[in-house]
Amino acid sequence: MFRSFAGRSRSTSPALTFLRSKSTSIHVSPTPQAAPAMANSESTKREIADDRQVPAMGMDASTFTAAAQSCIDEIANYYTTLPSRPVLPSIQPGYLRSLLPTQAPQDPESWPSIQADIERTIMPGMTHWQSPNFMAFFPASSTYPGILGEMWSAALTAPAFNWLCSPAVTELETIVMDWLARMLALPEGFLSQGEGGGVIQGSASEAVLTAMVAARERWLRRAIEKEGITDEEEKEDRICELRGKLVALGSQQSHSSTQKAANIAGTRFRSIATSREDGFALTGRSLRAKIEELKSKGLEPYYLTVTLGTTNTCAVDQFEAITEVKKDYPDLWIHVDAAYAGAALVCEEYQHYSAQFASFESFNMNMHKWLLTNFDASCLFVQHRRDLTDALSITPAYLRNQFSDSGLVTDYRDWQIPLGRRFRALKIWFVIRTWGVSGLQAHVRRHIKLGEMFADLVRGRSDLFNILTGPSFALTVLTVNPRRRKMVEPGVADGEDPRPYQDSHVAVTPQEADSKELDEANAATKEVYELVDKRREVFFTSSVIGGAYAIRVVSANPLAEERHLRRAFEILVETAEDVLSRREKQ
């Protein structure tokens, strides 16, 4: 039996001190009625026995040190051997249930037996996002400084819903978010020294929802003010009526989180069409047409997601044209979703995009995607923090304190949907200090070069492949030709795309929709993708873009190297040649 209090001096609580002082000044006769009171008094003097079998912290300090060192050794070995592990698991749904007991253990288990189950039960079911052979979706960074930040965050566990909970948690977050805003060259309005500021969310989806709720409440508040309604009951009725007319907007290429947020916010959602001719970007022309269409039906667009780097193709919406439309609709909240590609703004050659955000209300990028910080670290910036606090601040008596009431501190609970929050700023602090701005720039530029190299390889096999879009922010989207074609150089001797990089997200050779050629290309591309996926040597993702079935290839995690992309291309070539050879024989 473990006794955590053995050898410790006993302290006396204020309540017990009060009771004892009273008992010395009041004479109590030993009557039968008083006996229970005397018994209770005696029981309060006895120390409670500690019958726990496990130490209060799960293990003592020396055992923890040994266990932690063992874990660190295994984690380091995991990253060392990661390139040799299959990037995708080879298991069936429900595999884990057969490996674990049906009930929780009744008695304590030793740490070595727990740790052994990581490799035995967990690793077989892991998709290795940090593998250099992971080229799907977008990256989910993990680095040693980020891991150390997570360790300290766990050690200092604090819900941190207001400044008083742990002042360092709040103040470090404000500081590193200002650091990041300056690194990304965001307009001054997004800095905390003015009316704006940044807050760390769990994901870009949370950021979209947070911004949308703030947008909804701002629009309704302004509408009520314009109508001059002051009676509270009448105001509530009118708000309910107006809310039914609100519409959130996003393009066909916007992340699905915009539609999901609209469902949660209780408003309509409408999608705006994009086209190959515009590089799948949202245009000012199509935005204006959609707004006018909705208003003609008595509906009120109140929120729009624009994107720097769409999920399908890393397209960039036409920010300048959209800004011109916003001038005619000042109550439209515009949120910039730059979850992945926003990391590129650390490089001066991309910061012309940042300057175009001055008229937009909010901006979000995920450091946990491309900027070397472990999940989760989604960075949301707003130009007017009052819009968030007006929509999200509720302060019951138990959350009030003199510091919050003074208005001199930030309570980030009023900037997000949940109440509690983790100490995420630590890992961002560690990462920025470890790499410095120059190191982060070099990291992004290296992946841009790798993406260009891969696209050159694809162009060099124009008999097999067609580039649908890219390379854009290291992402290349390609299709397989329905039959072998004559090799065609794209216009320059070395096979490189002759267009300026910032224009390379525009489709090179758009295909005609609803054509037999497109149907055959889709079938060939899908077959190649599925065969590559079955090999499990590399991991791509597929998508349907403008009617074309396409393969997305992006290699932007910290361990990515040129040899891994070259091998991925070899696998694509081998598989495409096999597929087309079989089709030619049919």
KOLKOL-306997 format. One line per 3 residues: number of its first residue (from 1); for each residue x, y, z of C-alpha. Coordinates in pm, 1 decimal, always signed. Last residue first. Example, Ala and Ser with C-alpha at 12.3 -4.5 7.8 and 13.67 -1.06 7.14 Angstrom:
2
2 = +1367.0,-106.0,+714.0  +1230.0,-450.0,+780.0 .
***
This chain:
586
586 = -854.6,-418.6,-7511.9  -479.5,-432.0,-7576.9  -440.5,-54.1,-7552.9 .
583 = -616.2,-58.0,-7216.4  -369.8,-310.9,-7078.1  -75.1,-99.8,-7191.4 .
580 = -240.4,+212.6,-7048.3  -275.1,+57.7,-6703.2  +77.7,-85.8,-6696.2 .
577 = +231.1,+239.6,-6817.6  +31.9,+436.1,-6557.8  +150.5,+208.8,-6276.2 .
574 = +517.1,+227.4,-6366.5  +498.6,+605.2,-6421.5  +318.8,+670.8,-6092.1 .
571 = +563.6,+449.8,-5901.3  +857.0,+630.2,-6062.3  +700.2,+963.4,-5961.9 .
568 = +679.8,+852.6,-5599.8  +1044.6,+744.9,-5617.9  +1142.3,+1089.2,-5743.7 .
565 = +939.3,+1248.5,-5466.1  +1114.9,+1036.9,-5202.7  +1456.3,+1108.4,-5348.4 .
562 = +1397.4,+1484.8,-5331.7  +1347.9,+1481.7,-4957.1  +1049.8,+1521.7,-4724.2 .
559 = +1133.3,+1483.2,-4353.9  +982.4,+1818.4,-4246.3  +649.4,+1768.0,-4424.4 .
556 = +577.6,+1937.1,-4754.5  +528.2,+1677.2,-5025.4  +209.8,+1749.0,-5217.6 .
553 = +62.2,+1522.8,-5486.9  -305.6,+1542.0,-5578.9  -444.3,+1289.8,-5828.5 .
550 = -737.1,+1396.1,-6048.0  -1083.7,+1287.3,-6161.5  -1198.6,+1572.1,-6385.6 .
547 = -1549.1,+1717.2,-6360.0  -1426.4,+2061.6,-6260.9  -1213.3,+1902.1,-5993.3 .
544 = -1283.8,+1551.5,-5865.9  -1035.8,+1449.2,-5597.9  -763.2,+1199.2,-5527.9 .
541 = -520.8,+1168.4,-5240.5  -163.2,+1041.9,-5247.1  +11.0,+796.1,-5012.4 .
538 = +333.3,+620.3,-5105.4  +440.2,+259.8,-5061.1  +89.0,+144.5,-4978.9 .
535 = +74.2,-69.8,-5295.7  -306.6,-57.7,-5283.8  -302.4,+322.4,-5313.3 .
532 = -92.6,+303.7,-5627.5  -349.2,+68.2,-5780.9  -637.3,+295.0,-5678.5 .
529 = -472.3,+602.0,-5826.0  -390.8,+435.6,-6155.1  -747.1,+308.2,-6193.1 .
526 = -892.5,+648.9,-6107.1  -669.7,+821.3,-6360.9  -763.6,+576.1,-6635.6 .
523 = -1137.5,+605.3,-6566.3  -1121.1,+984.4,-6546.8  -924.2,+1002.2,-6871.2 .
520 = -1184.7,+785.1,-7043.6  -1469.8,+1003.1,-6919.6  -1281.1,+1318.0,-7019.5 .
517 = -1222.0,+1190.3,-7372.9  -1586.9,+1092.2,-7403.6  -1679.5,+1451.8,-7322.3 .
514 = -1890.0,+1595.7,-7040.6  -1637.2,+1870.3,-6965.6  -1377.6,+1969.7,-7223.6 .
511 = -1027.1,+1944.6,-7090.3  -819.7,+2225.7,-6947.5  -455.8,+2222.7,-7060.0 .
508 = -236.6,+2428.2,-6828.0  -484.7,+2504.6,-6547.8  -408.6,+2828.5,-6365.2 .
505 = -217.0,+2762.7,-6041.6  +102.4,+2860.5,-6222.4  +27.8,+3232.3,-6218.1 .
502 = +236.1,+3315.5,-5907.9  +515.3,+3098.6,-6046.8  +553.6,+3307.4,-6363.0 .
499 = +463.9,+3097.0,-6667.5  +723.7,+2905.7,-6870.3  +656.5,+2574.7,-6689.6 .
496 = +986.8,+2391.1,-6700.3  +1069.3,+2132.7,-6968.6  +1431.3,+2232.9,-7007.0 .
493 = +1395.4,+2354.1,-7363.8  +1087.4,+2567.2,-7317.2  +739.6,+2547.6,-7465.7 .
490 = +556.1,+2270.8,-7280.5  +748.7,+1996.6,-7462.8  +517.5,+1742.9,-7619.3 .
487 = +568.5,+1364.5,-7610.7  +315.3,+1199.8,-7841.1  +25.3,+1062.4,-7647.7 .
484 = -42.4,+734.5,-7474.2  -408.4,+671.4,-7406.6  -667.3,+796.1,-7154.5 .
481 = -406.6,+1045.9,-7029.9  -360.2,+1032.3,-6654.4  -450.3,+1341.2,-6451.1 .
478 = -240.5,+1570.3,-6238.5  -264.2,+1811.7,-5946.3  +68.9,+1946.2,-5822.6 .
475 = +97.4,+2099.9,-5476.0  +421.2,+2270.9,-5361.9  +245.8,+2606.4,-5297.9 .
472 = +105.0,+2585.0,-5649.7  +263.2,+2347.6,-5899.7  +15.2,+2361.9,-6033.5 .
469 = -311.2,+2268.2,-6197.0  -444.3,+1998.4,-6431.2  -100.7,+1870.1,-6522.2 .
466 = -142.8,+1600.9,-6788.3  +21.8,+1264.1,-6769.2  +130.5,+966.1,-6977.5 .
463 = +273.1,+1098.3,-7305.5  +343.5,+1427.1,-7124.8  +616.3,+1245.8,-6938.2 .
460 = +863.1,+1533.8,-6893.7  +577.7,+1751.3,-6772.6  +536.5,+1513.0,-6479.1 .
457 = +906.3,+1529.9,-6393.0  +897.5,+1908.9,-6413.5  +599.5,+1908.9,-6175.2 .
454 = +806.4,+1707.3,-5927.0  +1093.3,+1957.4,-5946.7  +856.2,+2249.4,-5896.5 .
451 = +710.5,+2083.9,-5586.1  +1058.0,+2017.5,-5448.3  +1146.4,+2382.6,-5507.3 .
448 = +837.1,+2498.7,-5316.5  +930.7,+2251.9,-5042.8  +1271.1,+2411.5,-5005.7 .
445 = +1120.6,+2759.1,-5003.6  +896.9,+2671.9,-4707.6  +1183.4,+2541.1,-4490.7 .
442 = +1417.0,+2824.2,-4591.6  +1155.1,+3078.8,-4484.3  +1108.5,+2901.9,-4151.9 .
439 = +1484.6,+2909.1,-4093.6  +1506.9,+3279.6,-4178.0  +1222.0,+3363.5,-3938.9 .
436 = +1395.8,+3186.6,-3652.3  +1414.8,+2809.4,-3651.8  +1438.5,+2724.8,-3280.8 .
433 = +1280.6,+3050.0,-3156.5  +978.9,+3013.8,-3383.8  +935.8,+2648.1,-3287.9 .
430 = +965.5,+2695.2,-2911.1  +723.1,+2988.3,-2906.7  +475.5,+2795.7,-3121.3 .
427 = +511.4,+2501.0,-2883.4  +443.9,+2721.9,-2581.2  +150.9,+2909.6,-2738.3 .
424 = -65.0,+2597.4,-2725.3  -126.4,+2615.7,-2348.7  -466.2,+2448.8,-2377.8 .
421 = -811.6,+2606.4,-2365.0  -1122.4,+2597.2,-2151.0  -1447.3,+2778.4,-2237.1 .
418 = -1516.9,+2644.6,-2586.7  -1646.2,+2857.1,-2880.2  -1360.1,+3107.4,-2906.4 .
415 = -1256.8,+3469.0,-2849.0  -1439.9,+3521.5,-2519.5  -1248.7,+3231.1,-2360.9 .
412 = -940.3,+3428.8,-2459.7  -972.9,+3654.9,-2156.5  -743.3,+3948.0,-2229.9 .
409 = -639.1,+4182.2,-1949.7  -688.8,+4550.5,-1864.0  -1068.7,+4549.1,-1883.0 .
406 = -1090.2,+4601.2,-1507.6  -1358.4,+4333.4,-1478.2  -1117.1,+4071.8,-1605.2 .
403 = -857.5,+4168.9,-1343.2  -1107.8,+4203.5,-1059.3  -1257.5,+3861.2,-1111.4 .
400 = -1574.6,+3719.2,-1264.1  -1594.3,+3358.0,-1376.6  -1811.2,+3234.9,-1085.4 .
397 = -2055.4,+3522.3,-1132.6  -2147.3,+3424.3,-1487.8  -1967.7,+3602.9,-1772.0 .
394 = -2092.9,+3541.2,-2125.8  -1874.5,+3674.7,-2405.8  -1914.4,+3513.5,-2748.0 .
391 = -2078.6,+3761.2,-2985.1  -1968.4,+4091.9,-2833.7  -1629.5,+3936.0,-2753.3 .
388 = -1567.9,+3832.9,-3112.1  -1671.7,+4160.8,-3276.0  -1479.8,+4348.9,-3004.6 .
385 = -1165.6,+4181.5,-3136.0  -1177.3,+4411.0,-3438.8  -918.4,+4332.2,-3705.8 .
382 = -927.4,+3959.3,-3639.7  -656.2,+3694.6,-3645.5  -699.3,+3317.7,-3610.9 .
379 = -398.5,+3088.2,-3570.2  -461.8,+2714.0,-3580.0  -213.6,+2526.4,-3362.8 .
376 = -312.5,+2164.8,-3295.4  -114.9,+1970.4,-3406.1  +262.8,+1996.7,-3383.6 .
373 = +436.3,+2304.9,-3520.6  +671.1,+2291.6,-3821.3  +507.0,+2560.8,-4034.2 .
370 = +333.7,+2357.7,-4303.3  +23.7,+2214.1,-4137.5  +44.1,+2271.1,-3762.4 .
367 = +102.8,+2643.6,-3809.5  -251.1,+2660.8,-3942.3  -357.2,+2988.7,-4100.2 .
364 = -655.5,+3213.3,-4035.1  -758.1,+3566.0,-4134.8  -1044.9,+3787.8,-4025.4 .
361 = -1233.5,+4106.5,-4113.1  -1113.6,+4173.5,-4466.5  -1036.9,+4520.4,-4601.1 .
358 = -664.3,+4508.4,-4521.4  -626.7,+4154.7,-4659.4  -473.5,+4261.4,-4991.7 .
355 = -140.3,+4352.4,-4830.7  -100.5,+3991.3,-4722.8  -112.8,+3869.6,-5083.1 .
352 = +184.3,+4086.4,-5178.6  +359.7,+3892.5,-4903.6  +431.5,+3595.1,-5126.3 .
349 = +782.3,+3686.5,-5245.9  +868.8,+3809.9,-4896.2  +852.1,+3460.4,-4749.7 .
346 = +667.1,+3417.9,-4417.4  +353.1,+3438.1,-4631.0  +418.2,+3079.9,-4742.0 .
343 = +261.5,+2956.7,-4416.6  -74.5,+3090.2,-4537.4  -75.4,+2808.5,-4793.3 .
340 = -211.8,+2552.4,-4549.2  -494.4,+2706.8,-4347.2  -519.9,+3025.2,-4553.3 .
337 = -894.8,+3073.4,-4502.0  -951.1,+3448.2,-4530.8  -1278.5,+3561.1,-4370.2 .
334 = -1493.7,+3832.5,-4525.4  -1781.1,+3976.9,-4321.1  -2040.1,+4139.4,-4548.8 .
331 = -2176.8,+4451.2,-4376.2  -1977.5,+4678.2,-4610.0  -2163.1,+4559.8,-4922.6 .
328 = -2074.6,+4806.8,-5199.6  -1712.1,+4834.7,-5088.5  -1710.1,+4455.8,-5053.8 .
325 = -1731.9,+4418.3,-5431.5  -1407.0,+4610.8,-5475.8  -1238.5,+4392.5,-5213.2 .
322 = -1348.0,+4084.5,-5410.0  -1166.9,+4217.3,-5717.0  -848.7,+4267.7,-5513.8 .
319 = -875.3,+3927.3,-5345.1  -916.6,+3716.0,-5658.7  -915.8,+3375.0,-5489.8 .
316 = -592.5,+3177.2,-5482.4  -603.4,+2816.0,-5600.1  -424.5,+2554.8,-5391.1 .
313 = -574.2,+2282.5,-5613.5  -830.1,+2080.2,-5417.8  -790.2,+2229.3,-5070.9 .
310 = -786.3,+2591.8,-5180.9  -468.5,+2795.0,-5129.7  -548.2,+3147.5,-5011.0 .
307 = -921.7,+3119.5,-4975.0  -1220.8,+3347.6,-4940.8  -1495.8,+3258.6,-4694.7 .
304 = -1794.5,+3494.2,-4708.3  -2040.7,+3610.9,-4442.5  -2357.2,+3823.3,-4424.2 .
301 = -2547.3,+3752.3,-4745.9  -2904.9,+3870.8,-4686.0  -3204.6,+3704.7,-4855.6 .
298 = -3509.2,+3882.3,-5001.3  -3495.9,+3689.2,-5328.9  -3343.7,+3980.9,-5520.7 .
295 = -3085.1,+3996.4,-5241.3  -2976.2,+3642.4,-5320.8  -2925.8,+3707.5,-5693.0 .
292 = -2743.6,+4035.1,-5627.8  -2503.6,+3860.1,-5387.3  -2444.3,+3575.7,-5635.0 .
289 = -2370.7,+3813.1,-5923.9  -2132.6,+4017.4,-5711.0  -1940.4,+3706.6,-5608.8 .
286 = -1919.5,+3580.9,-5969.5  -1767.4,+3907.6,-6089.5  -1530.7,+3940.3,-5794.3 .
283 = -1384.1,+3604.0,-5885.6  -1344.1,+3288.8,-5676.6  -1048.8,+3091.0,-5807.2 .
280 = -1077.6,+2759.4,-5995.2  -793.1,+2873.2,-6224.9  -1022.8,+3135.0,-6375.3 .
277 = -1068.6,+2943.6,-6702.8  -1106.3,+2622.0,-6504.6  -1420.5,+2761.0,-6348.0 .
274 = -1568.6,+2852.7,-6010.0  -1931.7,+2846.9,-5897.3  -2046.9,+3019.6,-5579.6 .
271 = -2191.2,+2802.5,-5302.6  -2482.1,+2905.5,-5083.0  -2526.6,+2841.4,-4712.3 .
268 = -2833.8,+2923.7,-4503.3  -2815.1,+3010.1,-4136.1  -2837.5,+2819.2,-3809.0 .
265 = -2481.9,+2884.8,-3691.4  -2419.4,+2509.1,-3676.2  -2538.3,+2453.6,-4033.1 .
262 = -2344.3,+2760.6,-4147.0  -2032.4,+2619.6,-3979.9  -2073.0,+2294.8,-4172.5 .
259 = -2101.8,+2483.7,-4501.8  -1785.3,+2678.6,-4425.3  -1604.5,+2369.8,-4295.2 .
256 = -1642.8,+2209.1,-4639.3  -1335.9,+2400.1,-4755.9  -1399.4,+2650.6,-5029.7 .
253 = -1356.2,+2521.9,-5386.3  -1719.7,+2561.2,-5490.6  -1692.7,+2912.5,-5349.8 .
250 = -1818.3,+3020.6,-5011.0  -2115.6,+3216.3,-4882.4  -2317.2,+3238.4,-4561.9 .
247 = -2682.8,+3342.1,-4599.8  -2904.8,+3524.1,-4351.4  -3280.4,+3546.4,-4406.4 .
244 = -3387.0,+3327.9,-4112.3  -3172.3,+3540.1,-3881.9  -3387.3,+3841.5,-3965.3 .
241 = -3701.9,+3697.2,-3806.9  -3522.6,+3576.0,-3496.3  -3358.0,+3917.2,-3460.3 .
238 = -3698.1,+4088.0,-3498.0  -3850.1,+3882.6,-3218.6  -3556.5,+3952.0,-2988.1 .
235 = -3569.2,+4326.5,-3057.7  -3944.6,+4336.9,-2992.6  -3886.2,+4171.0,-2657.0 .
232 = -3599.7,+4405.0,-2571.9  -3770.3,+4730.0,-2677.3  -3502.7,+4942.4,-2843.8 .
229 = -3559.9,+4901.5,-3218.5  -3398.4,+5181.4,-3420.1  -3417.4,+5000.6,-3753.8 .
226 = -3054.4,+5080.6,-3827.4  -2952.3,+4962.3,-3480.7  -3140.0,+4635.5,-3531.8 .
223 = -2961.3,+4578.1,-3862.9  -2622.0,+4657.1,-3710.2  -2676.2,+4407.4,-3430.2 .
220 = -2794.1,+4141.1,-3673.5  -2489.4,+4183.0,-3897.8  -2250.3,+4181.0,-3603.1 .
217 = -2414.5,+3871.0,-3453.2  -2387.5,+3678.0,-3779.0  -2028.6,+3785.3,-3840.2 .
214 = -1922.2,+3684.3,-3488.7  -2085.9,+3344.5,-3538.3  -1911.6,+3312.9,-3875.3 .
211 = -1570.4,+3404.7,-3735.9  -1594.8,+3140.7,-3464.2  -1720.2,+2880.3,-3711.3 .
208 = -1438.0,+2951.5,-3956.7  -1178.1,+2942.9,-3677.6  -1312.8,+2612.5,-3547.0 .
205 = -1281.3,+2468.5,-3899.0  -928.0,+2606.8,-3923.5  -840.9,+2392.1,-3622.3 .
202 = -782.2,+2403.1,-3247.1  -781.2,+2780.3,-3213.8  -496.5,+3011.9,-3117.1 .
199 = -603.8,+3376.5,-3083.4  -480.3,+3683.7,-3267.2  -532.6,+4056.5,-3233.9 .
196 = -745.7,+4351.9,-3336.0  -831.8,+4694.8,-3199.2  -473.9,+4820.2,-3187.8 .
193 = -174.7,+4683.5,-2999.3  -311.4,+4332.4,-3055.5  -210.7,+4324.6,-3421.9 .
190 = -457.8,+4242.6,-3702.3  -514.8,+4608.3,-3789.8  -146.7,+4645.9,-3875.9 .
187 = -194.6,+4455.6,-4203.6  -48.3,+4102.4,-4203.9  +319.3,+4078.9,-4301.8 .
184 = +325.6,+3703.7,-4225.4  +618.2,+3745.9,-3983.2  +442.4,+4049.1,-3833.4 .
181 = +126.3,+3851.4,-3763.5  +338.7,+3565.1,-3627.7  +516.1,+3782.5,-3372.0 .
178 = +180.9,+3933.4,-3273.1  +49.8,+3582.0,-3219.2  +362.6,+3500.6,-3018.8 .
175 = +300.5,+3795.0,-2783.0  -71.9,+3744.5,-2728.0  -21.1,+3373.1,-2664.0 .
172 = +260.9,+3442.9,-2418.4  +30.3,+3676.9,-2225.4  -257.3,+3434.5,-2198.5 .
169 = -63.0,+3130.4,-2080.5  +166.7,+3342.3,-1861.1  -132.6,+3483.8,-1670.0 .
166 = -245.5,+3138.3,-1553.8  -609.7,+3107.7,-1445.6  -619.6,+3486.4,-1386.8 .
163 = -606.1,+3563.1,-1758.3  -919.8,+3365.2,-1836.6  -1010.7,+3024.3,-1974.5 .
160 = -664.9,+2889.2,-1895.4  -768.6,+2521.0,-1863.5  -426.9,+2463.9,-1701.0 .
157 = -197.0,+2166.9,-1754.4  +160.7,+2271.6,-1674.0  +305.5,+1926.3,-1741.4 .
154 = +87.2,+1877.5,-2049.8  +195.9,+2212.4,-2193.0  +554.7,+2127.0,-2109.2 .
151 = +534.4,+1800.6,-2301.4  +352.4,+1965.6,-2592.3  +629.6,+2224.6,-2619.6 .
148 = +886.3,+1945.7,-2620.3  +697.8,+1780.5,-2907.4  +700.4,+2107.1,-3100.2 .
145 = +1075.5,+2142.1,-3044.0  +1114.8,+1784.7,-3176.9  +911.1,+1846.5,-3487.9 .
142 = +571.7,+1736.2,-3614.5  +393.9,+1887.5,-3910.5  +59.2,+1774.3,-4044.8 .
139 = +104.4,+1796.4,-4420.6  -180.1,+1858.6,-4667.8  -413.4,+1596.1,-4816.0 .
136 = -173.9,+1325.6,-4937.7  +200.0,+1314.6,-4998.4  +301.9,+1085.2,-4710.9 .
133 = +615.7,+907.1,-4834.1  +836.8,+1137.0,-4625.4  +651.7,+989.5,-4326.0 .
130 = +519.1,+1248.1,-4080.7  +156.8,+1157.3,-4152.0  +218.8,+791.3,-4071.8 .
127 = -123.9,+631.0,-4097.5  -141.2,+430.7,-3776.5  -332.8,+107.5,-3718.2 .
124 = -38.6,-131.6,-3689.0  +135.0,+125.0,-3462.9  -136.1,+115.7,-3196.2 .
121 = -158.9,-249.5,-3089.1  +185.1,-408.6,-3061.6  +405.6,-100.9,-3097.4 .
118 = +214.2,+105.4,-2842.5  +132.0,-204.1,-2636.2  +485.7,-226.4,-2502.9 .
115 = +437.2,+107.2,-2324.7  +152.9,-28.3,-2114.2  +347.3,-340.8,-2010.1 .
112 = +650.8,-127.3,-1923.0  +426.0,+112.4,-1722.3  +300.5,-158.7,-1487.2 .
109 = -69.9,-234.3,-1469.2  -306.3,-140.8,-1187.7  -597.1,-374.7,-1109.0 .
106 = -946.4,-391.6,-1256.9  -826.6,-352.1,-1613.4  -1087.9,-189.9,-1842.1 .
103 = -1326.3,-433.3,-2008.3  -1347.7,-597.7,-2352.4  -975.1,-658.4,-2354.3 .
100 = -767.9,-523.8,-2645.0  -630.8,-687.6,-2959.2  -961.8,-802.5,-3111.0 .
97 = -1111.7,-456.7,-3067.6  -817.3,-299.6,-3245.6  -889.8,-449.5,-3588.1 .
94 = -1239.1,-293.6,-3606.4  -1195.6,-173.3,-3963.4  -939.0,-387.7,-4147.8 .
91 = -562.4,-356.7,-4124.5  -272.9,-283.9,-4356.1  -178.9,+62.7,-4231.5 .
88 = -55.5,+332.1,-4471.6  +293.0,+488.6,-4484.6  +461.0,+149.8,-4473.2 .
85 = +759.6,+195.7,-4238.8  +1107.6,+239.8,-4387.4  +1094.5,+620.9,-4395.7 .
82 = +984.4,+625.2,-4029.1  +1288.1,+441.1,-3891.1  +1462.2,+748.5,-3747.4 .
79 = +1129.6,+908.5,-3649.6  +1025.5,+600.5,-3455.6  +1371.1,+565.9,-3298.7 .
76 = +1341.0,+918.7,-3158.8  +993.9,+834.1,-3026.1  +1123.1,+511.6,-2868.7 .
73 = +1412.1,+689.3,-2695.7  +1176.9,+963.5,-2576.5  +941.2,+703.2,-2432.3 .
70 = +1224.7,+528.7,-2247.7  +1348.1,+860.2,-2111.4  +995.5,+939.6,-1995.2 .
67 = +963.9,+603.4,-1821.1  +1298.0,+645.3,-1643.1  +1215.9,+997.7,-1529.6 .
64 = +865.8,+892.2,-1429.1  +1003.2,+610.1,-1214.3  +1237.7,+855.4,-1041.3 .
61 = +959.2,+1108.9,-985.1  +706.1,+862.9,-844.4  +441.8,+702.0,-1059.9 .
58 = +73.6,+761.9,-1134.7  +89.2,+1116.4,-997.2  -83.3,+1028.6,-666.5 .
55 = +106.1,+702.9,-637.6  -92.3,+384.6,-717.8  -222.4,+137.3,-461.4 .
52 = -437.3,+397.0,-285.3  -531.9,+315.5,+73.5  -428.9,+651.3,+217.3 .
49 = -556.5,+657.5,+574.9  -734.5,+973.8,+677.2  -559.8,+1133.2,+975.2 .
46 = -767.7,+1133.5,+1295.0  -845.8,+1465.8,+1462.1  -1177.6,+1511.4,+1282.5 .
43 = -1297.5,+1183.5,+1430.1  -1256.4,+1313.2,+1785.5  -1481.5,+1609.9,+1718.2 .
40 = -1740.9,+1381.8,+1564.6  -1735.3,+1164.7,+1877.1  -1775.7,+1470.7,+2101.1 .
37 = -2076.6,+1583.0,+1895.0  -2225.1,+1233.5,+1915.5  -2184.9,+1233.4,+2295.3 .
34 = -2363.1,+1564.9,+2356.2  -2713.1,+1416.0,+2378.6  -2592.6,+1152.2,+2626.1 .
31 = -2475.7,+1429.4,+2858.1  -2108.3,+1499.7,+2921.1  -2163.1,+1869.3,+2991.6 .
28 = -2008.5,+2107.1,+2739.7  -1812.7,+2407.6,+2861.7  -1755.4,+2664.7,+2586.6 .
25 = -1426.1,+2849.1,+2546.7  -1200.2,+2561.1,+2448.5  -1456.1,+2415.4,+2206.2 .
22 = -1485.2,+2747.6,+2019.8  -1113.6,+2762.5,+1953.3  -1121.3,+2405.4,+1821.1 .
19 = -1406.4,+2477.7,+1582.8  -1233.4,+2784.9,+1440.7  -907.3,+2597.6,+1391.0 .
16 = -1099.2,+2322.2,+1210.7  -1252.1,+2574.5,+970.2  -918.5,+2741.0,+909.8 .
13 = -765.9,+2401.9,+816.8  -493.4,+2253.0,+1032.0  -182.2,+2117.1,+871.9 .
10 = -30.1,+1777.4,+936.3  +341.9,+1734.3,+901.8  +446.6,+1488.0,+629.6 .
7 = +632.0,+1163.5,+709.4  +380.5,+945.4,+530.6  +133.7,+1145.7,+321.2 .
4 = +159.9,+951.1,-5.2  +110.8,+616.1,+163.6  +134.5,+339.6,-100.9 .
1 = +0.0,+0.0,+0.0 .
***
